[in-house]
Amino acid sequence: FYLFFLHFQGVTEGYNGTIFAYGQTGSGKSFTMQGIVDPSTQKGIIPRAFEHIFESVQCAENAKFLVRASYLEIYNEDIRDLLGADTKQKLE
């Protein structure tokens, strides 16, 4: 599968960041994005990215940050919010 990082290093400077995973079903996209918590070497991109962002925010002085994240799945032209209360609900 393909994994794209767009402007990830600039997110603490005010730029939007995107991680886009594309590929066949069963190719490992979800595992790469989420991983597993234990052992920590198996953490996915999302928890690692959140750690990086929040460590940077915590170290910043005289700055305010608004962190907004979405985790969407597009499958058969249906879009679902994987961070929403009902992950089975389709979005318009």
Residue, then its C-alpha position, 0 to 999 in steps of 0.5 A: f500500500y501507499l502512505f503519504f505524509l503531507h506537511f507533517q513537520g510544519v503542523t506546530e508552525g500552523y500548517n495542516g498535516t495529512i497522513f494518507a494511507y491507500g491500498q488494497t483491503g488487508s494490506g496493513k493500512s490500519f495496523t500501520m496507522q494504529g499499531i498496538v500499544d504494547p510493545s511500544t515499538q509496535k505503535g502506529i503512526i497515529p499514536r507516534a504523531f500525537e506524541h510528537i505534536f503534544e510534546s512540541v506543544q508542551c515545550a512551546e512558550n508563549a504560544k497557544f495551540l488548537v489541535r484538531a484531528s480526524y480519522l476517516e475511512i473511505y470504502n466503496e464511496d462511503i465515508r465513516d468517521l473512525l473517531g466518532a461515537d458511531t463508527k458505523q454511521k456513514l457521513e455525507 
